[in-house]
Amino acid sequence: MTDLATKEEKIFTPDDLVILEAADHQDILGTWKDDNGNEYEFTEQNEFHILNKEDSDGTYRVVEMKEDNIRKISIFVAGGTLQYEYKVLDEGDTLELYSRDAETYYYWHR
């Protein structure tokens, strides 16, 4: 939303969420692979790429729930929005993604 007085872009979030900048989620930046051979990349510019598929670029945002310290990622691609809770495991080598909607865990690896 644009502030009419200052012309600045404003993002409104619920009180219990904090939008994280790239410096706050360095642990997910870079390239990941899933068990099906798909390769994904998160960049510092909040870009998301599926490296082995054409026309699959998008963006992402990471938020943290203040009380629980749970991190959530939303990935925006042409086909829609994917939302997960996530943790980085194995000293940064495994990304655990949990989809509440599907009640499923996904694991991506470096």
Order of alpha helices (4+ residues) and beta strands (2+ residues): beta-beta-beta-beta-beta-beta-beta-beta-beta
